[in-house]
Amino acid sequence: MGKPVFLIGFMGVGKTTLGKKLAKKLSIPFYDTDIEIEHEMGMTVQEIFAEHGEAHFRLLEQKWLEGFFNTSAIVATGGGMPCDEKRLSLMKSLGTVVYLDRPVKELFNRLLNAKKSRPLLASMSDDEMLEYIQSKLKERSFYYNQADYILNRSQQDANFISTLLAHK
Ligand code: S3P
């Protein structure tokens, strides 16, 4: 039985889009942890943050990982999921962790149109969001950079990753 590949990285980097393509190419299941948690709770991520707070959402992320049936799959994770010793080591012990790295400015441009669906960004002005991405990415890089693979923009491609995984 194969192992899961966890795609990690900042909000808006494209974990879900790339994850779906990769899973299709490899003919293995795809999971998006935000969607899994939304289904389990019967609430959107925004509703979970608003009603129960971020700390509770992190607990749900951890519970989801602990209950994950270890099998061959591509898992797109929420941007904050690996940013904790316990959750990160759980992911690394379960499978392969792949970080999708992008510069701040690119993340900012990608998130301009998509911030409404992210509770951490929804109420921010553009300037505030840029500052937030800068400081949050700095803080989270400590965790993101512990991934098994760190991919730059040109490597964030289903063909590239499937070749990389095949030669592992
Ligand atoms: C979060 C990222 C979101 C989602 C939640 C919190 C974060 O997922 O889990 O809004 O802390 O970075 P995406 O990275 O898929 O947007």
Backbone and ligand atoms as CSV (ligand in chain L), in Angstrom:
chain,resi,resn,atom,element,x,y,z
A,1,MET,N,N,0.845,-1.219,0.000
A,1,MET,CA,C,0.000,0.000,0.000
A,1,MET,C,C,0.869,1.254,0.000
A,2,GLY,N,N,0.585,2.191,-0.887
A,2,GLY,CA,C,1.417,3.392,-1.002
A,2,GLY,C,C,1.205,4.357,0.144
A,3,LYS,N,N,1.891,5.447,0.053
A,3,LYS,CA,C,1.802,6.459,1.108
A,3,LYS,C,C,1.247,7.755,0.549
A,4,PRO,N,N,0.669,8.595,1.399
A,4,PRO,CA,C,0.143,9.866,0.896
A,4,PRO,C,C,1.240,10.891,0.622
A,5,VAL,N,N,0.921,11.811,-0.273
A,5,VAL,CA,C,1.784,12.965,-0.536
A,5,VAL,C,C,1.009,14.182,-0.060
A,6,PHE,N,N,1.586,14.924,0.868
A,6,PHE,CA,C,0.936,16.131,1.381
A,6,PHE,C,C,1.496,17.357,0.679
A,7,LEU,N,N,0.636,18.129,0.059
A,7,LEU,CA,C,1.059,19.397,-0.541
A,7,LEU,C,C,0.840,20.483,0.504
A,8,ILE,N,N,1.918,21.176,0.859
A,8,ILE,CA,C,1.797,22.238,1.853
A,8,ILE,C,C,2.227,23.573,1.241
A,9,GLY,N,N,1.783,24.651,1.865
A,9,GLY,CA,C,2.180,25.971,1.395
A,9,GLY,C,C,1.137,27.010,1.753
A,10,PHE,N,N,1.480,28.242,1.463
A,10,PHE,CA,C,0.629,29.363,1.862
A,10,PHE,C,C,-0.713,29.346,1.128
A,11,MET,N,N,-1.710,29.987,1.744
A,11,MET,CA,C,-3.016,30.145,1.091
A,11,MET,C,C,-2.816,30.686,-0.319
A,12,GLY,N,N,-3.560,30.146,-1.262
A,12,GLY,CA,C,-3.558,30.706,-2.605
A,12,GLY,C,C,-2.424,30.221,-3.496
A,13,VAL,N,N,-1.539,29.383,-2.972
A,13,VAL,CA,C,-0.399,28.970,-3.791
A,13,VAL,C,C,-0.813,28.000,-4.907
A,14,GLY,N,N,-1.950,27.342,-4.695
A,14,GLY,CA,C,-2.439,26.435,-5.752
A,14,GLY,C,C,-2.366,24.958,-5.385
A,15,LYS,N,N,-2.405,24.663,-4.076
A,15,LYS,CA,C,-2.312,23.275,-3.610
A,15,LYS,C,C,-3.456,22.419,-4.152
A,16,THR,N,N,-4.661,22.973,-4.132
A,16,THR,CA,C,-5.839,22.202,-4.564
A,16,THR,C,C,-5.808,21.943,-6.072
A,17,THR,N,N,-5.559,22.984,-6.852
A,17,THR,CA,C,-5.541,22.833,-8.314
A,17,THR,C,C,-4.474,21.830,-8.744
A,18,LEU,N,N,-3.262,22.005,-8.214
A,18,LEU,CA,C,-2.170,21.107,-8.580
A,18,LEU,C,C,-2.431,19.698,-8.042
A,19,GLY,N,N,-2.942,19.615,-6.826
A,19,GLY,CA,C,-3.219,18.313,-6.202
A,19,GLY,C,C,-4.203,17.491,-7.016
A,20,LYS,N,N,-5.239,18.138,-7.524
A,20,LYS,CA,C,-6.243,17.429,-8.332
A,20,LYS,C,C,-5.609,16.886,-9.607
A,21,LYS,N,N,-4.794,17.721,-10.241
A,21,LYS,CA,C,-4.129,17.300,-11.495
A,21,LYS,C,C,-3.197,16.114,-11.243
A,22,LEU,N,N,-2.442,16.222,-10.162
A,22,LEU,CA,C,-1.473,15.184,-9.824
A,22,LEU,C,C,-2.171,13.864,-9.499
A,23,ALA,N,N,-3.243,13.946,-8.728
A,23,ALA,CA,C,-3.983,12.730,-8.353
A,23,ALA,C,C,-4.558,12.060,-9.602
A,24,LYS,N,N,-5.050,12.887,-10.514
A,24,LYS,CA,C,-5.621,12.362,-11.753
A,24,LYS,C,C,-4.534,11.658,-12.569
A,25,LYS,N,N,-3.414,12.317,-12.659
A,25,LYS,CA,C,-2.291,11.757,-13.430
A,25,LYS,C,C,-1.826,10.427,-12.844
A,26,LEU,N,N,-1.801,10.344,-11.518
A,26,LEU,CA,C,-1.308,9.132,-10.860
A,26,LEU,C,C,-2.430,8.113,-10.604
A,27,SER,N,N,-3.665,8.505,-10.940
A,27,SER,CA,C,-4.849,7.664,-10.692
A,27,SER,C,C,-4.961,7.237,-9.229
A,28,ILE,N,N,-4.804,8.198,-8.353
A,28,ILE,CA,C,-4.975,7.917,-6.920
A,28,ILE,C,C,-5.942,8.956,-6.347
A,29,PRO,N,N,-6.535,8.683,-5.170
A,29,PRO,CA,C,-7.517,9.619,-4.615
A,29,PRO,C,C,-6.913,10.982,-4.250
A,30,PHE,N,N,-7.784,11.988,-4.273
A,30,PHE,CA,C,-7.397,13.343,-3.884
A,30,PHE,C,C,-8.223,13.774,-2.679
A,31,TYR,N,N,-7.574,14.378,-1.715
A,31,TYR,CA,C,-8.281,14.966,-0.571
A,31,TYR,C,C,-7.838,16.402,-0.386
A,32,ASP,N,N,-8.774,17.236,0.005
A,32,ASP,CA,C,-8.481,18.621,0.387
A,32,ASP,C,C,-8.910,18.722,1.848
A,33,THR,N,N,-7.950,18.980,2.737
A,33,THR,CA,C,-8.288,18.893,4.170
A,33,THR,C,C,-9.378,19.888,4.573
A,34,ASP,N,N,-9.393,21.090,3.958
A,34,ASP,CA,C,-10.453,22.059,4.289
A,34,ASP,C,C,-11.830,21.462,3.964
A,35,ILE,N,N,-11.920,20.831,2.810
A,35,ILE,CA,C,-13.214,20.270,2.382
A,35,ILE,C,C,-13.596,19.070,3.241
A,36,GLU,N,N,-12.613,18.261,3.581
A,36,GLU,CA,C,-12.885,17.108,4.450
A,36,GLU,C,C,-13.450,17.574,5.794
A,37,ILE,N,N,-12.808,18.604,6.348
A,37,ILE,CA,C,-13.249,19.117,7.650
A,37,ILE,C,C,-14.628,19.774,7.522
A,38,GLU,N,N,-14.842,20.484,6.432
A,38,GLU,CA,C,-16.166,21.106,6.214
A,38,GLU,C,C,-17.253,20.034,6.162
A,39,HIS,N,N,-16.983,18.925,5.479
A,39,HIS,CA,C,-17.970,17.848,5.392
A,39,HIS,C,C,-18.231,17.219,6.751
A,40,GLU,N,N,-17.154,16.985,7.489
A,40,GLU,CA,C,-17.303,16.367,8.808
A,40,GLU,C,C,-18.117,17.244,9.745
A,41,MET,N,N,-17.897,18.555,9.660
A,41,MET,CA,C,-18.547,19.496,10.581
A,41,MET,C,C,-19.901,19.974,10.056
A,42,GLY,N,N,-20.134,19.809,8.764
A,42,GLY,CA,C,-21.360,20.365,8.175
A,42,GLY,C,C,-21.343,21.891,8.222
A,43,MET,N,N,-20.145,22.473,8.210
A,43,MET,CA,C,-19.986,23.940,8.263
A,43,MET,C,C,-18.844,24.326,7.333
A,44,THR,N,N,-18.854,25.584,6.870
A,44,THR,CA,C,-17.725,26.043,6.065
A,44,THR,C,C,-16.557,26.394,7.008
A,45,VAL,N,N,-15.359,26.514,6.429
A,45,VAL,CA,C,-14.203,26.902,7.243
A,45,VAL,C,C,-14.470,28.259,7.909
A,46,GLN,N,N,-15.071,29.177,7.141
A,46,GLN,CA,C,-15.386,30.497,7.716
A,46,GLN,C,C,-16.301,30.360,8.943
A,47,GLU,N,N,-17.305,29.507,8.826
A,47,GLU,CA,C,-18.240,29.313,9.948
A,47,GLU,C,C,-17.538,28.687,11.151
A,48,ILE,N,N,-16.628,27.746,10.887
A,48,ILE,CA,C,-15.900,27.105,11.998
A,48,ILE,C,C,-15.047,28.143,12.729
A,49,PHE,N,N,-14.334,28.982,11.944
A,49,PHE,CA,C,-13.524,30.051,12.559
A,49,PHE,C,C,-14.413,30.984,13.365
A,50,ALA,N,N,-15.551,31.388,12.778
A,50,ALA,CA,C,-16.413,32.379,13.438
A,50,ALA,C,C,-17.061,31.801,14.696
A,51,GLU,N,N,-17.478,30.554,14.648
A,51,GLU,CA,C,-18.207,29.995,15.796
A,51,GLU,C,C,-17.307,29.364,16.839
A,52,HIS,N,N,-16.226,28.734,16.392
A,52,HIS,CA,C,-15.397,27.982,17.350
A,52,HIS,C,C,-13.985,28.528,17.499
A,53,GLY,N,N,-13.562,29.411,16.586
A,53,GLY,CA,C,-12.225,30.001,16.680
A,53,GLY,C,C,-11.165,29.190,15.955
A,54,GLU,N,N,-10.026,29.866,15.730
A,54,GLU,CA,C,-8.942,29.223,14.969
A,54,GLU,C,C,-8.345,28.028,15.712
A,55,ALA,N,N,-8.194,28.145,17.040
A,55,ALA,CA,C,-7.565,27.058,17.797
A,55,ALA,C,C,-8.362,25.757,17.625
A,56,HIS,N,N,-9.670,25.889,17.592
A,56,HIS,CA,C,-10.499,24.698,17.421
A,56,HIS,C,C,-10.322,24.118,16.017
A,57,PHE,N,N,-10.222,25.007,15.031
A,57,PHE,CA,C,-10.002,24.534,13.653
A,57,PHE,C,C,-8.685,23.744,13.572
A,58,ARG,N,N,-7.645,24.240,14.253
A,58,ARG,CA,C,-6.347,23.541,14.245
A,58,ARG,C,C,-6.477,22.153,14.867
A,59,LEU,N,N,-7.300,22.062,15.895
A,59,LEU,CA,C,-7.547,20.774,16.552
A,59,LEU,C,C,-8.246,19.821,15.576
A,60,LEU,N,N,-9.190,20.370,14.815
A,60,LEU,CA,C,-9.894,19.547,13.819
A,60,LEU,C,C,-8.921,19.066,12.740
A,61,GLU,N,N,-7.970,19.948,12.376
A,61,GLU,CA,C,-6.961,19.546,11.383
A,61,GLU,C,C,-6.128,18.385,11.939
A,62,GLN,N,N,-5.775,18.508,13.205
A,62,GLN,CA,C,-4.966,17.455,13.808
A,62,GLN,C,C,-5.743,16.139,13.901
A,63,LYS,N,N,-7.004,16.238,14.317
A,63,LYS,CA,C,-7.855,15.035,14.419
A,63,LYS,C,C,-7.982,14.378,13.054
A,64,TRP,N,N,-8.139,15.207,12.026
A,64,TRP,CA,C,-8.297,14.636,10.684
A,64,TRP,C,C,-7.048,13.838,10.299
A,65,LEU,N,N,-5.892,14.420,10.578
A,65,LEU,CA,C,-4.624,13.746,10.269
A,65,LEU,C,C,-4.484,12.447,11.057
A,66,GLU,N,N,-4.854,12.505,12.339
A,66,GLU,CA,C,-4.730,11.318,13.189
A,66,GLU,C,C,-5.637,10.194,12.710
A,67,GLY,N,N,-6.755,10.580,12.108
A,67,GLY,CA,C,-7.698,9.563,11.650
A,67,GLY,C,C,-7.483,9.190,10.189
A,68,PHE,N,N,-6.477,9.775,9.563
A,68,PHE,CA,C,-6.277,9.535,8.134
A,68,PHE,C,C,-5.837,8.102,7.893
A,69,PHE,N,N,-6.556,7.434,7.020
A,69,PHE,CA,C,-6.219,6.059,6.677
A,69,PHE,C,C,-5.019,6.108,5.737
A,70,ASN,N,N,-3.915,5.577,6.196
A,70,ASN,CA,C,-2.662,5.752,5.471
A,70,ASN,C,C,-2.632,4.968,4.163
A,71,THR,N,N,-2.865,5.681,3.108
A,71,THR,CA,C,-2.919,5.045,1.805
A,71,THR,C,C,-2.367,5.987,0.737
A,72,SER,N,N,-2.197,5.475,-0.433
A,72,SER,CA,C,-1.713,6.267,-1.548
A,72,SER,C,C,-2.743,7.343,-1.905
A,73,ALA,N,N,-2.368,8.595,-1.789
A,73,ALA,CA,C,-3.308,9.688,-2.089
A,73,ALA,C,C,-2.535,10.988,-2.192
A,74,ILE,N,N,-3.153,11.972,-2.847
A,74,ILE,CA,C,-2.612,13.337,-2.813
A,74,ILE,C,C,-3.499,14.133,-1.860
A,75,VAL,N,N,-2.874,14.800,-0.900
A,75,VAL,CA,C,-3.625,15.568,0.088
A,75,VAL,C,C,-3.216,17.041,0.010
A,76,ALA,N,N,-4.152,17.904,-0.407
A,76,ALA,CA,C,-3.917,19.351,-0.365
A,76,ALA,C,C,-4.305,19.811,1.035
A,77,THR,N,N,-3.373,20.448,1.725
A,77,THR,CA,C,-3.624,20.817,3.126
A,77,THR,C,C,-3.944,22.308,3.250
A,78,GLY,N,N,-4.631,22.678,4.318
A,78,GLY,CA,C,-4.848,24.090,4.626
A,78,GLY,C,C,-3.497,24.722,4.940
A,79,GLY,N,N,-3.343,26.013,4.640
A,79,GLY,CA,C,-2.053,26.684,4.787
A,79,GLY,C,C,-1.423,26.603,6.172
A,80,GLY,N,N,-2.249,26.454,7.208
A,80,GLY,CA,C,-1.709,26.433,8.572
A,80,GLY,C,C,-1.516,25.024,9.112
A,81,MET,N,N,-1.946,24.026,8.360
A,81,MET,CA,C,-1.905,22.657,8.894
A,81,MET,C,C,-0.512,22.183,9.308
A,82,PRO,N,N,0.535,22.431,8.514
A,82,PRO,CA,C,1.850,21.904,8.912
A,82,PRO,C,C,2.600,22.791,9.908
A,83,CYS,N,N,1.991,23.912,10.305
A,83,CYS,CA,C,2.722,24.906,11.087
A,83,CYS,C,C,2.622,24.653,12.588
A,84,ASP,N,N,3.014,23.470,12.960
A,84,ASP,CA,C,2.963,23.020,14.342
A,84,ASP,C,C,3.793,21.740,14.395
A,85,GLU,N,N,4.649,21.622,15.426
A,85,GLU,CA,C,5.568,20.462,15.502
A,85,GLU,C,C,4.825,19.136,15.372
A,86,LYS,N,N,3.726,19.031,16.125
A,86,LYS,CA,C,3.020,17.758,16.190
A,86,LYS,C,C,2.386,17.395,14.848
A,87,ARG,N,N,1.691,18.371,14.258
A,87,ARG,CA,C,1.024,18.075,12.982
A,87,ARG,C,C,2.051,17.813,11.881
A,88,LEU,N,N,3.139,18.587,11.883
A,88,LEU,CA,C,4.150,18.397,10.843
A,88,LEU,C,C,4.813,17.032,10.976
A,89,SER,N,N,5.150,16.637,12.198
A,89,SER,CA,C,5.827,15.341,12.331
A,89,SER,C,C,4.864,14.199,12.013
A,90,LEU,N,N,3.596,14.396,12.280
A,90,LEU,CA,C,2.590,13.390,11.911
A,90,LEU,C,C,2.553,13.223,10.389
A,91,MET,N,N,2.544,14.361,9.693
A,91,MET,CA,C,2.501,14.313,8.230
A,91,MET,C,C,3.754,13.649,7.668
A,92,LYS,N,N,4.905,13.982,8.258
A,92,LYS,CA,C,6.161,13.416,7.748
A,92,LYS,C,C,6.251,11.916,8.042
A,93,SER,N,N,5.653,11.499,9.146
A,93,SER,CA,C,5.704,10.063,9.441
A,93,SER,C,C,4.696,9.289,8.591
A,94,LEU,N,N,3.638,9.953,8.165
A,94,LEU,CA,C,2.632,9.270,7.338
A,94,LEU,C,C,3.071,9.140,5.881
A,95,GLY,N,N,3.762,10.149,5.358
A,95,GLY,CA,C,4.085,10.109,3.926
A,95,GLY,C,C,5.122,11.136,3.530
A,96,THR,N,N,4.980,11.658,2.323
A,96,THR,CA,C,5.939,12.617,1.770
A,96,THR,C,C,5.329,14.017,1.811
A,97,VAL,N,N,6.111,14.985,2.268
A,97,VAL,CA,C,5.614,16.354,2.382
A,97,VAL,C,C,6.295,17.229,1.322
A,98,VAL,N,N,5.485,17.884,0.522
A,98,VAL,CA,C,5.998,18.693,-0.595
A,98,VAL,C,C,5.553,20.147,-0.413
A,99,TYR,N,N,6.515,21.039,-0.322
A,99,TYR,CA,C,6.213,22.469,-0.123
A,99,TYR,C,C,6.189,23.210,-1.455
A,100,LEU,N,N,5.101,23.880,-1.710
A,100,LEU,CA,C,4.981,24.722,-2.902
A,100,LEU,C,C,5.356,26.143,-2.504
A,101,ASP,N,N,6.544,26.551,-2.886
A,101,ASP,CA,C,7.092,27.848,-2.481
A,101,ASP,C,C,6.773,28.908,-3.545
A,102,ARG,N,N,6.436,30.105,-3.093
A,102,ARG,CA,C,6.200,31.236,-4.017
A,102,ARG,C,C,6.578,32.527,-3.311
A,103,PRO,N,N,7.058,33.516,-4.046
A,103,PRO,CA,C,7.365,34.802,-3.421
A,103,PRO,C,C,6.092,35.514,-2.937
A,104,VAL,N,N,6.281,36.364,-1.935
A,104,VAL,CA,C,5.159,37.100,-1.323
A,104,VAL,C,C,4.287,37.808,-2.357
A,105,LYS,N,N,4.938,38.513,-3.277
A,105,LYS,CA,C,4.200,39.329,-4.242
A,105,LYS,C,C,3.256,38.461,-5.101
A,106,GLU,N,N,3.730,37.291,-5.439
A,106,GLU,CA,C,2.887,36.391,-6.241
A,106,GLU,C,C,1.708,35.873,-5.440
A,107,LEU,N,N,1.985,35.517,-4.180
A,107,LEU,CA,C,0.892,35.049,-3.315
A,107,LEU,C,C,-0.143,36.152,-3.175
A,108,PHE,N,N,0.346,37.372,-2.992
A,108,PHE,CA,C,-0.546,38.526,-2.839
A,108,PHE,C,C,-1.449,38.666,-4.067
A,109,ASN,N,N,-0.849,38.645,-5.242
A,109,ASN,CA,C,-1.643,38.802,-6.471
A,109,ASN,C,C,-2.662,37.689,-6.637
A,110,ARG,N,N,-2.261,36.485,-6.291
A,110,ARG,CA,C,-3.178,35.355,-6.424
A,110,ARG,C,C,-4.320,35.450,-5.417
A,111,LEU,N,N,-4.041,36.030,-4.246
A,111,LEU,CA,C,-5.066,36.084,-3.195
A,111,LEU,C,C,-6.009,37.282,-3.313
A,112,LEU,N,N,-5.635,38.257,-4.135
A,112,LEU,CA,C,-6.476,39.455,-4.259
A,112,LEU,C,C,-7.919,39.095,-4.607
A,113,ASN,N,N,-8.076,38.134,-5.501
A,113,ASN,CA,C,-9.423,37.753,-5.934
A,113,ASN,C,C,-10.050,36.678,-5.065
A,114,ALA,N,N,-9.250,36.105,-4.185
A,114,ALA,CA,C,-9.757,34.922,-3.478
A,114,ALA,C,C,-9.799,35.111,-1.971
A,115,LYS,N,N,-9.621,36.364,-1.506
A,115,LYS,CA,C,-9.494,36.523,-0.054
A,115,LYS,C,C,-10.809,36.359,0.700
A,116,LYS,N,N,-11.916,36.575,0.016
A,116,LYS,CA,C,-13.226,36.512,0.687
A,116,LYS,C,C,-13.502,35.149,1.322
A,117,SER,N,N,-12.992,34.096,0.680
A,117,SER,CA,C,-13.265,32.757,1.203
A,117,SER,C,C,-12.269,32.336,2.283
A,118,ARG,N,N,-11.320,33.222,2.615
A,118,ARG,CA,C,-10.342,32.898,3.660
A,118,ARG,C,C,-10.593,33.760,4.892
A,119,PRO,N,N,-11.066,33.127,5.986
A,119,PRO,CA,C,-11.409,33.907,7.170
A,119,PRO,C,C,-10.264,34.753,7.717
A,120,LEU,N,N,-9.024,34.305,7.508
A,120,LEU,CA,C,-7.897,35.063,8.056
A,120,LEU,C,C,-7.637,36.342,7.263
A,121,LEU,N,N,-8.177,36.428,6.045
A,121,LEU,CA,C,-7.888,37.574,5.174
A,121,LEU,C,C,-9.103,38.441,4.870
A,122,ALA,N,N,-10.287,37.862,5.035
A,122,ALA,CA,C,-11.512,38.456,4.494
A,122,ALA,C,C,-11.707,39.937,4.837
A,123,SER,N,N,-11.352,40.322,6.069
A,123,SER,CA,C,-11.658,41.692,6.478
A,123,SER,C,C,-10.503,42.670,6.239
A,124,MET,N,N,-9.442,42.212,5.608
A,124,MET,CA,C,-8.254,43.070,5.455
A,124,MET,C,C,-8.314,43.945,4.205
A,125,SER,N,N,-7.689,45.128,4.313
A,125,SER,CA,C,-7.485,45.949,3.116
A,125,SER,C,C,-6.331,45.300,2.338
A,126,ASP,N,N,-6.100,45.751,1.107
A,126,ASP,CA,C,-5.016,45.158,0.311
A,126,ASP,C,C,-3.654,45.348,0.991
A,127,ASP,N,N,-3.442,46.564,1.543
A,127,ASP,CA,C,-2.162,46.834,2.214
A,127,ASP,C,C,-1.961,45.931,3.427
A,128,GLU,N,N,-3.047,45.774,4.184
A,128,GLU,CA,C,-2.966,44.910,5.372
A,128,GLU,C,C,-2.672,43.471,4.957
A,129,MET,N,N,-3.294,43.069,3.863
A,129,MET,CA,C,-3.092,41.687,3.414
A,129,MET,C,C,-1.639,41.457,3.000
A,130,LEU,N,N,-1.053,42.436,2.307
A,130,LEU,CA,C,0.342,42.304,1.885
A,130,LEU,C,C,1.256,42.163,3.110
A,131,GLU,N,N,1.004,43.003,4.098
A,131,GLU,CA,C,1.807,42.942,5.324
A,131,GLU,C,C,1.625,41.608,6.038
A,132,TYR,N,N,0.376,41.162,6.066
A,132,TYR,CA,C,0.051,39.899,6.732
A,132,TYR,C,C,0.784,38.733,6.048
A,133,ILE,N,N,0.741,38.708,4.718
A,133,ILE,CA,C,1.388,37.612,3.988
A,133,ILE,C,C,2.891,37.623,4.278
A,134,GLN,N,N,3.466,38.845,4.259
A,134,GLN,CA,C,4.901,38.954,4.523
A,134,GLN,C,C,5.270,38.375,5.887
A,135,SER,N,N,4.561,38.804,6.919
A,135,SER,CA,C,4.961,38.375,8.255
A,135,SER,C,C,4.572,36.926,8.518
A,136,LYS,N,N,3.427,36.504,8.012
A,136,LYS,CA,C,2.978,35.125,8.251
A,136,LYS,C,C,3.880,34.131,7.521
A,137,LEU,N,N,4.280,34.492,6.311
A,137,LEU,CA,C,5.125,33.578,5.531
A,137,LEU,C,C,6.489,33.422,6.212
A,138,LYS,N,N,6.977,34.525,6.754
A,138,LYS,CA,C,8.252,34.502,7.467
A,138,LYS,C,C,8.165,33.531,8.655
A,139,GLU,N,N,7.070,33.671,9.381
A,139,GLU,CA,C,6.844,32.836,10.568
A,139,GLU,C,C,6.653,31.361,10.164
A,140,ARG,N,N,5.907,31.138,9.108
A,140,ARG,CA,C,5.572,29.761,8.722
A,140,ARG,C,C,6.680,29.058,7.950
A,141,SER,N,N,7.603,29.827,7.399
A,141,SER,CA,C,8.678,29.220,6.603
A,141,SER,C,C,9.483,28.217,7.418
A,142,PHE,N,N,9.593,28.471,8.695
A,142,PHE,CA,C,10.304,27.547,9.586
A,142,PHE,C,C,9.735,26.130,9.435
A,143,TYR,N,N,8.423,26.032,9.347
A,143,TYR,CA,C,7.768,24.726,9.196
A,143,TYR,C,C,7.775,24.274,7.736
A,144,TYR,N,N,7.369,25.180,6.848
A,144,TYR,CA,C,7.291,24.814,5.432
A,144,TYR,C,C,8.630,24.259,4.926
A,145,ASN,N,N,9.728,24.872,5.390
A,145,ASN,CA,C,11.048,24.471,4.881
A,145,ASN,C,C,11.537,23.125,5.422
A,146,GLN,N,N,10.757,22.521,6.292
A,146,GLN,CA,C,11.109,21.183,6.771
A,146,GLN,C,C,10.493,20.090,5.890
A,147,ALA,N,N,9.843,20.499,4.800
A,147,ALA,CA,C,9.245,19.528,3.871
A,147,ALA,C,C,10.319,18.625,3.269
A,148,ASP,N,N,9.905,17.470,2.789
A,148,ASP,CA,C,10.850,16.557,2.131
A,148,ASP,C,C,11.336,17.151,0.808
A,149,TYR,N,N,10.439,17.872,0.133
A,149,TYR,CA,C,10.803,18.547,-1.119
A,149,TYR,C,C,10.293,19.982,-1.082
A,150,ILE,N,N,11.131,20.896,-1.572
A,150,ILE,CA,C,10.730,22.301,-1.672
A,150,ILE,C,C,10.747,22.654,-3.154
A,151,LEU,N,N,9.580,23.003,-3.675
A,151,LEU,CA,C,9.489,23.235,-5.117
A,151,LEU,C,C,9.293,24.703,-5.447
A,152,ASN,N,N,10.070,25.197,-6.418
A,152,ASN,CA,C,9.853,26.563,-6.884
A,152,ASN,C,C,8.726,26.570,-7.927
A,153,ARG,N,N,8.385,27.750,-8.401
A,153,ARG,CA,C,7.218,27.891,-9.279
A,153,ARG,C,C,7.262,26.937,-10.486
A,154,SER,N,N,8.428,26.871,-11.128
A,154,SER,CA,C,8.496,26.079,-12.362
A,154,SER,C,C,8.415,24.575,-12.077
A,155,GLN,N,N,8.653,24.198,-10.842
A,155,GLN,CA,C,8.570,22.771,-10.482
A,155,GLN,C,C,7.165,22.378,-10.001
A,156,GLN,N,N,6.292,23.375,-9.879
A,156,GLN,CA,C,4.945,23.100,-9.365
A,156,GLN,C,C,4.047,22.647,-10.509
A,157,ASP,N,N,4.333,21.447,-10.957
A,157,ASP,CA,C,3.738,20.927,-12.166
A,157,ASP,C,C,3.542,19.415,-11.967
A,158,ALA,N,N,2.384,18.906,-12.401
A,158,ALA,CA,C,2.052,17.493,-12.148
A,158,ALA,C,C,3.084,16.544,-12.766
A,159,ASN,N,N,3.570,16.864,-13.964
A,159,ASN,CA,C,4.560,15.981,-14.600
A,159,ASN,C,C,5.859,15.956,-13.801
A,160,PHE,N,N,6.299,17.157,-13.413
A,160,PHE,CA,C,7.548,17.247,-12.649
A,160,PHE,C,C,7.434,16.455,-11.342
A,161,ILE,N,N,6.335,16.650,-10.623
A,161,ILE,CA,C,6.208,15.999,-9.306
A,161,ILE,C,C,6.067,14.481,-9.453
A,162,SER,N,N,5.331,14.046,-10.472
A,162,SER,CA,C,5.177,12.589,-10.600
A,162,SER,C,C,6.517,11.934,-10.935
A,163,THR,N,N,7.347,12.604,-11.714
A,163,THR,CA,C,8.686,12.063,-12.012
A,163,THR,C,C,9.536,12.042,-10.733
A,164,LEU,N,N,9.446,13.133,-9.989
A,164,LEU,CA,C,10.198,13.243,-8.727
A,164,LEU,C,C,9.814,12.098,-7.776
A,165,LEU,N,N,8.522,11.841,-7.652
A,165,LEU,CA,C,8.048,10.816,-6.730
A,165,LEU,C,C,8.434,9.417,-7.216
A,166,ALA,N,N,8.461,9.247,-8.527
A,166,ALA,CA,C,8.790,7.928,-9.093
A,166,ALA,C,C,10.249,7.566,-8.817
A,167,HIS,N,N,11.105,8.595,-8.691
A,167,HIS,CA,C,12.538,8.337,-8.473
A,167,HIS,C,C,12.943,8.400,-7.021
A,168,LYS,N,N,11.981,8.519,-6.168
A,168,LYS,CA,C,12.251,8.669,-4.740
A,168,LYS,C,C,12.877,7.399,-4.158
L,1,S3P,C1,C,-5.595,28.790,6.408
L,1,S3P,C2,C,-5.660,28.370,5.105
L,1,S3P,C3,C,-6.909,27.884,4.501
L,1,S3P,C4,C,-7.841,27.306,5.563
L,1,S3P,C5,C,-8.063,28.313,6.641
L,1,S3P,C6,C,-6.757,28.732,7.323
L,1,S3P,C7,C,-4.292,29.287,6.941
L,1,S3P,O1,O,-6.605,26.878,3.531
L,1,S3P,O2,O,-7.335,26.112,6.099
L,1,S3P,O3,O,-8.713,29.408,6.066
L,1,S3P,O4,O,-4.138,29.371,8.168
L,1,S3P,O5,O,-3.382,29.554,6.131
L,1,S3P,P1,P,-5.914,27.200,2.107
L,1,S3P,O6,O,-4.432,27.227,2.321
L,1,S3P,O7,O,-6.336,26.037,1.275
L,1,S3P,O8,O,-6.469,28.493,1.648
